[in-house]
Amino acid sequence: MKRFFVLPLAAAGFFLNAQTIGNSPYAAFGIGDVKYDNTTDVNAMGGISTAYIWDFNNNFNFSNPAANKNLELTTIKVEGTNENNFFKSDYDNSNVTKHSSYLSNIAIAFPISQKVKFGMGYQPYSSKKYSVLIQQDVEDSEVKTANVFRGEGTLSTVQAALSYQISPEFGLGFRTNFYFGNLYDINELTYSNAELINGYETKNKIKTFNFTLGSAYQKKFGTDRKLTLGATYTFGNTGEMETNYTNSTYFYSTGNQKENISIIDEDFSTDKNLIPMEFSFGAGYGRDAKWFVGTQLDYRKGETIQFLGQPFTNQNSYKIAAGGWYLPNFNNFRNYFSRVTYRYGAYYEKGNLSFNGTNINQFALTGGVTLPFENRSAARMSGIDLGLEIGKRGTLENNMIRQNFVNLRIGLNFADKWFNKRLYD
């Protein structure tokens, strides 16, 4: 079984599956490609969110639930993502392009009181969608082998967050996430002189949850300058993941159904290390309703997950990000583009995958805008968020795969005073 571990990442074949969330061979290990916490506005700023308190009253920060002191309106967000991945390898000089589009966020948030804010939402957490075909000749024989590695499934999360403002400068927050879904890793080995397929399947059934504690501090200087500090700590998950491993032989009927199944080996295990501990610290400086720039460091502990019947351990990882926003003049109703918020950022991530001493790291530049809907005051800032992310993941060294990507994001943010009692009609 050891030979199977690096084959999905050694570029010796081509990708087969249709469009869905993901489409990356790097989703083969662990819980797949993590999509969580990539809201359009935050992603456009390089992912900085820990010390990000939006100056206006229409946005809720789930990443750091303590950073929501300005929320005064009920806000509903609906967001979608379009991913465009371009894979290249020197192993067989292959180039493959994959696209996917999916709903990436649905959230609602509102103030309970001046000090207490609440939000809840849904996001896909990670995706395991890949398919690689590897064909080889058996030495001193006319027999050929074909290895198909494929992954299926999505891990989703429902989250709820509560913010409490202890003082005008300092706030605390709490978030809980419930994770659910099934993730599959499948390897099918066939020989040109045999009818049966030898299949190895790992099914991870996930129903678990974890908690995040957040803190945010913002100090005003002079009339309109501010310094923001933030930190979050996410506890490892408290539930269990059930893993079923099956090694069997079979063949497919004309209806693509397995026939003549013969079980060679089965195993069952549980694991509590699926969603590991995370820590984040951020700092930022800005001018009220004008501009903001910040930086952030994220640390994530490695986790172990079953892959084709054997444990596979991801390494500890970290991410460094910087970004911000600029708003020319939100009160200029004669010039629409003066009320557009312009966002920018970049990040570098030391990934949790490493093969033969080669780390799978990631770097990207980001940008975007927030387009207000109408010529209305800042108290009713509904609008459209647009984001762009251009970057690279992986390397061509050691016959690995380099993944270039261009990701587009769009979000609709509707904000109004829905749950507040009116004094006058």
C-alpha positions in Angstrom: 0.0 0.0 0.0 2.9 2.4 0.5 3.3 2.9 -3.2 -0.2 4.5 -3.4 0.5 7.4 -1.1 2.3 9.7 -3.6 0.9 8.6 -6.9 -2.1 11.0 -6.9 0.5 13.8 -6.7 3.0 12.4 -9.1 1.9 13.8 -12.4 1.6 10.6 -14.4 -1.9 10.8 -15.8 -4.8 13.1 -16.4 -7.9 14.3 -14.6 -11.3 12.8 -15.4 -14.1 14.2 -13.3 -16.7 16.8 -14.3 -17.1 20.2 -12.8 -17.8 20.4 -9.0 -16.4 22.0 -5.9 -12.6 21.7 -6.1 -11.0 19.5 -8.8 -7.4 19.4 -7.4 -5.1 16.4 -6.8 -4.0 18.1 -3.6 -7.5 17.3 -2.2 -6.4 13.6 -2.1 -4.9 13.9 1.4 -6.5 15.0 4.7 -10.0 16.5 4.5 -9.5 17.9 1.0 -9.2 21.5 -0.2 -10.4 23.8 2.6 -12.9 26.5 1.4 -14.1 27.9 4.7 -13.8 31.5 5.9 -13.2 32.8 2.4 -15.9 35.4 2.2 -15.7 37.7 -0.8 -14.7 40.9 1.1 -12.2 39.2 3.4 -10.6 37.1 0.6 -10.1 40.3 -1.5 -7.9 41.7 1.4 -5.6 38.6 1.5 -7.7 36.9 4.1 -7.2 39.4 6.9 -10.1 39.1 9.3 -8.8 38.7 12.9 -8.2 42.4 13.4 -10.9 43.5 10.9 -13.7 45.6 12.3 -15.7 47.1 9.4 -16.2 50.8 9.9 -19.9 50.8 8.9 -23.0 49.0 10.3 -23.7 46.4 7.7 -21.2 43.6 8.1 -20.7 40.6 10.5 -17.2 39.0 11.0 -17.6 35.3 11.6 -13.8 34.6 11.5 -13.4 36.7 14.6 -16.8 36.8 16.3 -15.5 39.6 18.7 -15.0 42.1 15.9 -18.6 43.2 15.3 -19.1 46.2 17.5 -20.3 48.4 14.6 -23.1 46.1 13.4 -26.5 47.9 13.7 -28.4 46.4 10.8 -29.8 43.0 9.9 -27.5 41.8 7.1 -28.0 38.8 4.7 -25.1 37.6 2.6 -25.3 35.2 -0.4 -22.0 34.4 -2.1 -20.7 32.3 -5.0 -17.2 31.3 -6.2 -15.8 30.4 -9.6 -12.5 28.5 -9.5 -10.2 28.2 -12.5 -7.2 25.9 -12.0 -4.3 25.3 -14.4 -2.2 22.2 -13.7 1.2 21.5 -15.1 3.8 18.8 -14.6 7.2 18.0 -16.2 6.7 14.3 -15.6 4.9 13.8 -18.9 4.8 17.5 -20.0 1.1 17.6 -19.2 -1.2 20.6 -18.9 -4.7 20.3 -17.6 -7.4 23.0 -16.9 -10.3 22.6 -14.5 -13.1 24.9 -13.6 -15.7 24.7 -10.8 -18.5 27.0 -9.6 -20.4 26.7 -6.3 -22.4 28.5 -3.6 -19.8 29.5 -1.0 -21.7 31.3 1.7 -25.2 32.0 3.1 -25.3 34.0 6.3 -27.6 36.2 8.3 -26.6 38.5 11.2 -28.3 41.1 13.4 -27.9 43.1 16.6 -29.6 41.8 19.7 -28.7 44.9 21.6 -26.0 47.6 21.4 -23.5 45.3 23.0 -24.7 41.9 21.8 -24.6 40.8 18.1 -25.5 37.4 16.6 -24.9 35.6 13.3 -25.5 32.2 11.7 -24.7 30.8 8.3 -23.7 27.9 6.1 -20.5 27.3 4.1 -18.8 24.4 2.4 -15.8 23.6 4.6 -13.8 21.4 2.3 -14.0 19.4 -0.9 -12.4 16.1 -1.9 -12.9 16.0 -5.6 -10.0 14.7 -7.8 -9.4 11.9 -10.3 -6.1 10.8 -11.7 -5.4 8.0 -14.1 -1.9 6.3 -14.1 -1.0 3.8 -16.8 2.1 1.6 -16.7 3.6 -1.3 -18.6 4.5 -4.4 -16.6 8.2 -5.2 -17.0 9.0 -8.1 -19.4 5.3 -8.5 -20.3 2.7 -7.2 -22.7 0.4 -6.6 -19.7 -0.6 -3.0 -18.9 -1.8 -1.7 -15.6 -4.2 1.2 -15.0 -4.5 2.9 -11.6 -7.5 5.3 -11.1 -7.3 7.5 -8.0 -10.4 9.5 -7.3 -12.0 11.3 -4.4 -15.6 12.3 -3.8 -17.5 14.3 -1.2 -17.9 17.6 0.5 -17.6 18.6 4.2 -20.0 21.3 5.1 -20.5 23.5 8.2 -23.3 25.3 9.9 -22.0 28.1 12.2 -23.4 30.3 14.8 -21.5 33.3 16.4 -22.2 35.7 19.3 -20.4 39.0 20.0 -20.3 40.9 23.3 -18.8 44.4 23.6 -17.4 44.7 27.1 -16.3 48.3 26.6 -16.1 50.7 23.7 -12.6 49.4 23.0 -12.7 45.7 23.9 -15.0 42.9 22.7 -15.2 39.1 23.1 -16.8 36.6 20.8 -17.8 32.9 20.6 -18.5 30.7 17.6 -19.5 27.1 17.2 -19.3 25.1 14.0 -21.1 21.8 13.2 -19.4 19.8 10.5 -21.2 17.1 8.5 -20.6 15.1 5.3 -18.9 12.0 3.8 -15.5 12.0 2.2 -14.3 9.1 -0.1 -10.9 8.1 -1.3 -10.9 5.3 -4.0 -8.1 3.5 -5.8 -9.0 1.0 -8.5 -6.3 -1.2 -10.0 -6.9 -3.1 -13.2 -4.7 -5.3 -15.5 -5.2 -5.6 -19.3 -5.3 -9.4 -19.0 -7.9 -9.6 -16.2 -11.5 -8.8 -15.9 -11.7 -8.0 -12.2 -10.9 -4.7 -10.6 -9.0 -4.5 -7.3 -10.6 -1.6 -5.4 -9.4 0.2 -2.2 -12.0 2.5 -0.7 -11.9 4.7 2.4 -15.1 6.3 3.6 -14.9 9.0 6.3 -18.3 9.8 7.8 -18.2 13.1 9.7 -20.5 14.6 12.3 -18.6 16.8 14.7 -18.3 20.3 16.0 -15.8 22.7 17.5 -15.6 26.1 19.1 -13.7 29.4 18.5 -13.0 32.1 21.1 -12.2 35.6 19.8 -11.1 38.9 21.2 -10.8 42.3 19.5 -9.4 45.6 20.8 -9.7 49.0 18.9 -8.2 52.2 20.2 -9.0 55.6 18.7 -6.3 58.3 18.3 -7.1 61.9 17.7 -10.4 62.4 15.8 -10.4 59.6 13.2 -7.3 57.3 13.6 -7.6 53.8 15.0 -5.4 50.8 16.0 -7.0 47.4 15.9 -5.7 44.2 17.5 -7.4 40.8 17.4 -6.8 37.1 18.3 -8.8 33.9 17.9 -8.3 30.4 19.2 -10.1 27.4 17.8 -10.3 24.2 19.8 -10.0 20.9 18.1 -13.2 19.1 17.3 -15.1 17.4 20.1 -16.9 14.7 18.0 -15.7 11.6 16.2 -15.0 10.7 12.6 -16.0 7.1 11.6 -13.7 5.6 8.9 -14.6 2.4 6.9 -11.9 0.9 4.8 -12.6 -1.9 2.2 -10.3 -3.8 0.0 -12.3 -5.8 -2.6 -12.5 -7.2 -6.1 -15.4 -6.7 -8.5 -16.3 -5.6 -12.1 -18.7 -3.0 -13.4 -21.9 -3.9 -15.2 -23.3 -1.9 -18.2 -25.2 0.2 -15.7 -22.0 1.2 -13.9 -23.0 -1.0 -10.9 -20.5 -3.2 -9.1 -21.0 -6.9 -9.7 -19.4 -10.1 -8.2 -18.0 -8.2 -5.2 -15.5 -10.2 -3.1 -14.2 -8.6 0.1 -10.5 -9.2 0.7 -10.1 -7.0 3.8 -12.2 -4.6 5.9 -11.4 -2.3 8.8 -13.2 0.3 11.0 -11.8 3.0 13.1 -12.7 6.3 14.8 -10.6 9.5 15.1 -11.0 12.8 16.9 -8.2 14.7 15.1 -10.2 15.7 12.0 -10.5 19.5 12.7 -7.3 20.5 14.5 -6.4 23.4 16.8 -6.0 26.8 15.1 -4.6 30.1 16.4 -4.7 33.5 14.7 -3.3 37.0 15.6 -3.8 40.2 13.6 -3.1 43.9 13.8 -4.3 46.9 11.7 -4.3 50.7 11.5 -6.6 53.0 9.7 -8.6 56.1 9.4 -12.4 56.2 10.0 -14.5 55.6 6.9 -11.4 56.2 4.7 -8.8 53.5 4.7 -7.4 50.5 6.6 -4.4 48.3 6.4 -3.7 45.1 8.4 -1.6 42.0 8.7 -2.3 38.5 10.1 -0.6 35.3 11.2 -2.5 32.0 11.2 -1.2 28.8 12.7 -2.9 25.4 12.2 -1.9 22.1 13.9 -1.5 19.1 11.7 -4.1 16.3 11.6 -4.2 12.6 10.8 -6.7 11.0 8.6 -7.1 7.5 7.1 -6.1 7.3 3.4 -6.6 4.0 1.6 -6.5 2.0 4.8 -3.5 3.6 6.4 -3.1 6.8 8.5 -1.7 9.9 6.7 -0.4 12.8 8.8 -0.6 16.4 7.6 2.1 18.8 9.0 1.6 21.9 11.0 1.1 24.9 8.8 1.0 28.7 8.9 -0.2 31.6 6.8 1.0 35.2 6.6 -1.4 37.7 5.1 -1.6 41.5 4.6 -4.2 43.7 3.0 -6.7 46.5 3.5 -9.3 48.7 1.9 -9.7 52.3 0.6 -12.9 54.3 0.3 -12.5 57.7 -1.4 -15.6 59.5 -0.1 -18.8 57.6 1.0 -20.8 60.8 1.2 -20.1 61.9 -2.4 -23.4 61.1 -4.1 -22.5 62.9 -7.3 -19.6 60.5 -8.1 -20.6 56.8 -7.8 -17.0 55.5 -7.8 -16.1 57.7 -4.9 -18.4 55.5 -2.8 -16.9 52.2 -4.0 -14.7 50.4 -1.5 -11.4 49.2 -3.1 -9.8 46.1 -1.5 -6.3 44.7 -1.9 -4.1 42.0 -0.3 -1.6 39.1 -0.6 -0.8 36.0 1.4 1.8 33.2 1.7 0.9 29.8 3.1 3.3 27.1 4.2 1.0 24.2 3.5 0.5 21.0 5.5 1.5 18.6 2.7 5.1 17.5 2.1 6.4 14.7 -0.1 10.0 13.5 -0.3 11.1 16.7 1.4 9.1 19.0 -1.0 6.6 21.3 0.6 3.4 22.1 -1.1 3.1 25.9 -0.4 0.8 28.6 -1.8 1.0 32.3 -2.7 -1.6 34.7 -4.0 -2.4 38.3 -4.8 -6.0 39.4 -4.2 -8.2 42.4 -4.9 -11.8 43.5 -5.2 -14.4 46.1 -4.8 -17.7 46.7 -2.9 -20.3 48.3 -5.1 -23.1 50.1 -3.2 -26.6 49.5 -4.7 -28.1 53.0 -4.4 -27.4 56.7 -3.6 -28.3 56.2 0.0 -26.5 57.0 3.3 -23.9 54.8 5.0 -26.7 53.6 7.3 -28.1 51.5 4.4 -25.0 50.2 2.7 -26.3 47.2 0.8 -24.2 46.3 -2.1 -22.3 43.8 -4.3 -18.8 42.4 -3.3 -16.5 41.3 -6.1 -13.2 39.6 -5.6 -10.3 38.3 -7.6 -7.5 35.9 -6.4 -4.5 35.0 -8.6 -1.9 32.6 -7.2 0.2 29.5 -7.3 0.2 26.3 -5.3 2.8 23.5 -5.4 5.9 23.0 -7.5 7.3 21.2 -10.5 10.1 19.6 -8.4 10.3 15.9 -7.9 7.6 15.2 -10.6 5.0 17.1 -8.6 2.1 19.2 -9.9 2.1 23.0 -10.0 -1.3 24.5 -9.7 -1.9 28.1 -11.0 -5.3 29.5 -10.2 -7.6 32.4 -10.9 -10.6 32.5 -8.6 -13.5 34.9 -9.0 -16.0 35.6 -6.2 -19.2 37.5 -6.0 -21.4 38.3 -3.0 -24.7 40.1 -2.4 -25.0 41.9 0.9 -28.5 43.1 1.9 -28.7 45.3 5.0 -31.6 47.0 6.7 -33.3 47.6 10.1 -35.5 44.5 10.0 -35.9 43.5 13.6 -35.9 47.0 15.3 -39.2 48.4 16.6 -40.1 51.6 14.9 -41.2 54.6 17.0 -42.8 56.3 14.0 -44.4 55.1 10.8 
